[in-house]
């Protein structure tokens, strides 16, 4: 599990352990105030841009990547190559260690900018241009690889509790939807990793949410927080 201390990553770890899986939870740097790892969690450190990822993927059945960049303006203007250099190193490490199943986060906005309120399209999407471009390159790397991969494309992520009641369609979230809960995204990614569904595809996931959680004001306020 890469990006194990992020919002989605923590959900993946929690849900995987609840299902009885052993998790190797990787993060570039674990904060001093991180809670104890808990039962069936092996905590490791890994810089996906610089480190040899072979030991991280050694002996696992599947890799789930919830890597993401911080949302501050400076980082979005010049994001680290997590989705490009990091993906290339991960593909190489998985091939070298005989691990084939990878489930990773991409975004519906890689292929469309016409989802969500107008203010969201004209404010949030332009700020994410460089990150989305990297995600597009990541998807091309995966298509060119022999891995058994799934690149999940959520909408705008929302920190609300798990529902397990979401819509999954090929490639792009439906026009009337914009939000995807981190917990639901984690639930679906874990499902894909365990079942092998949506192999070598880009499923999109979202769900209807209350108007106040899907308005231009709310999603842009999150973007600028």
C-alpha positions in Angstrom: 0.0 0.0 0.0 1.7 3.2 -1.2 0.6 6.5 0.2 -0.7 4.7 3.3 -0.9 7.8 5.5 -3.0 9.9 3.1 -6.7 10.2 3.4 -7.5 7.5 0.9 -4.6 5.4 2.0 -5.6 5.3 5.6 -9.1 4.1 4.5 -7.6 1.3 2.3 -5.4 0.1 5.3 -8.4 0.2 7.7 -10.7 -1.6 5.4 -8.2 -4.2 4.3 -7.3 -5.1 7.9 -11.0 -5.3 8.7 -11.3 -7.9 5.9 -8.5 -9.9 7.3 -5.7 -8.9 4.9 -2.1 -8.3 5.9 -1.0 -4.8 4.8 2.5 -3.5 4.1 1.9 0.2 4.5 4.4 2.4 2.8 4.8 6.2 3.3 7.7 8.5 2.4 7.9 9.7 6.0 5.7 8.6 8.9 4.9 11.5 11.2 5.9 11.3 14.8 2.3 11.6 15.9 1.0 8.7 13.6 -1.1 6.2 15.6 0.4 2.8 16.2 0.4 0.5 13.1 -2.0 -2.0 14.6 -2.6 -5.7 13.9 -1.7 -7.1 10.5 0.0 -3.8 9.4 3.7 -3.7 8.5 4.8 -0.1 8.4 7.7 0.8 6.0 9.1 3.9 4.4 9.6 4.5 0.7 10.4 7.4 -1.5 8.9 6.3 -4.8 10.9 8.8 -6.8 14.3 7.9 -5.4 14.2 4.5 -3.6 14.5 0.9 -4.9 10.9 -0.2 -4.6 11.8 -3.9 -4.9 11.8 -4.6 -1.2 8.4 -2.8 -0.8 6.6 -5.1 -3.3 8.5 -8.3 -2.5 6.1 -11.1 -1.7 2.9 -9.1 -1.9 -0.2 -10.3 -3.8 -1.2 -6.9 -5.1 -0.1 -3.3 -4.9 -2.5 -0.4 -4.2 -1.2 3.1 -4.8 -3.0 6.0 -3.2 -0.1 8.4 -3.9 -1.1 12.1 -4.2 0.5 15.5 -4.1 -0.3 18.3 -1.6 -2.9 20.7 -2.8 -1.0 24.0 -2.1 -0.5 26.3 -5.0 3.3 26.1 -5.1 3.2 22.2 -5.3 0.5 22.2 -7.9 2.5 24.6 -10.1 5.5 22.3 -9.9 4.4 18.9 -8.7 7.0 16.2 -7.9 7.0 13.3 -10.5 5.1 10.9 -8.4 2.9 9.7 -11.3 5.7 9.5 -13.9 9.0 8.7 -12.3 7.2 7.0 -9.5 5.1 4.8 -11.8 8.1 3.8 -13.9 10.0 2.7 -10.8 7.0 0.9 -9.5 6.4 -1.0 -12.8 10.1 -2.0 -12.9 10.1 -3.2 -9.3 6.9 -5.2 -9.7 8.1 -6.9 -12.9 11.5 -7.7 -11.3 9.7 -9.3 -8.2 7.0 -11.1 -10.2 4.1 -9.0 -8.8 1.5 -8.3 -11.5 -1.6 -6.7 -9.9 -1.7 -3.0 -9.4 -4.6 -0.7 -8.5 -3.8 3.0 -8.6 -5.6 6.4 -8.4 -6.0 8.5 -11.5 -8.8 11.0 -12.1 -11.8 11.5 -14.4 -10.5 14.9 -15.1 -7.6 13.4 -17.0 -9.9 12.9 -19.9 -12.7 15.4 -19.4 -13.0 18.9 -17.9 -16.8 19.2 -18.4 -17.9 17.7 -15.1 -19.1 19.7 -12.1 -20.2 23.4 -11.7 -18.8 26.0 -14.0 -16.8 27.7 -11.2 -15.1 24.4 -10.4 -14.2 23.9 -14.1 -12.8 27.3 -14.4 -11.0 27.5 -11.1 -10.0 24.0 -9.8 -9.3 22.2 -13.1 -6.8 24.8 -14.4 -4.9 24.6 -11.1 -4.6 20.9 -11.5 -3.3 20.9 -15.1 0.2 19.7 -14.4 -0.9 17.0 -12.0 -3.6 15.8 -14.5 -1.0 15.7 -17.2 1.2 13.5 -15.1 -1.7 11.2 -14.4 -2.3 10.9 -18.2 1.4 9.9 -18.6 1.0 7.4 -15.8 -1.9 5.8 -17.6 0.1 5.5 -20.9 2.9 3.8 -19.0 0.5 1.3 -17.5 -1.1 0.6 -20.9 2.4 -0.1 -22.3 3.3 -2.4 -19.5 2.5 -6.1 -19.0 1.0 -5.5 -15.6 -2.5 -6.4 -14.5 -3.4 -2.9 -13.7 -6.5 -0.8 -12.9 -6.4 3.0 -12.8 -9.4 4.2 -10.9 -10.8 7.6 -11.9 -12.7 9.3 -9.1 -14.3 12.7 -9.2 -13.6 15.5 -6.7 -12.7 13.7 -3.5 -14.8 14.2 -0.4 -13.8 13.3 3.2 -17.1 11.7 4.3 -17.8 8.2 5.8 -18.0 5.0 3.8 -21.3 4.3 2.0 -20.3 1.4 -0.4 -23.1 2.8 -2.5 -21.5 4.4 -5.5 -21.7 4.4 -9.3 -18.9 2.8 -11.3 -18.8 3.3 -15.1 -16.1 3.1 -17.7 -13.6 5.9 -18.0 -15.6 9.1 -16.9 -17.9 9.9 -14.1 -21.5 10.6 -15.2 -22.3 14.2 -16.1 -24.6 14.7 -13.2 -22.0 13.6 -10.6 -18.9 15.3 -9.3 -18.0 13.9 -5.9 -16.3 10.7 -4.7 -15.8 9.9 -1.1 -12.3 8.9 -0.1 -13.7 5.9 1.9 -15.8 4.7 -1.1 -12.8 5.1 -3.4 -10.7 2.9 -1.0 -13.5 0.4 -0.8 -13.6 0.1 -4.6 -9.8 0.0 -5.0 -9.6 -2.8 -2.5 -12.4 -4.7 -4.3 -10.5 -4.4 -7.6 -7.3 -5.6 -6.0 -8.9 -8.7 -4.4 -11.2 -9.7 -7.3 -9.2 -8.6 -10.3 -12.2 -6.8 -11.8 -11.6 -3.9 -14.2 -8.2 -5.3 -15.2 -6.4 -3.0 -17.7 -9.2 -0.5 -17.5 -10.0 3.0 -16.2 -13.2 2.7 -14.2 -14.7 6.0 -13.0 -16.4 6.2 -9.5 -18.7 8.8 -8.0 -22.0 9.1 -6.2 -24.8 11.6 -5.7 -24.2 13.9 -2.8 -26.1 16.6 -1.0 -26.3 19.9 -2.9 -24.2 21.7 -0.3 -21.4 19.1 -0.8 -21.5 19.5 -4.6 -21.8 23.2 -5.1 -19.3 25.4 -6.8 -18.6 27.2 -3.5 -17.9 24.0 -1.6 -15.6 22.3 -4.1 -13.6 25.5 -4.8 -13.4 26.3 -1.1 -11.8 22.8 -0.6 -9.4 23.5 -3.5 -8.2 26.8 -1.8 -8.1 25.5 1.8 
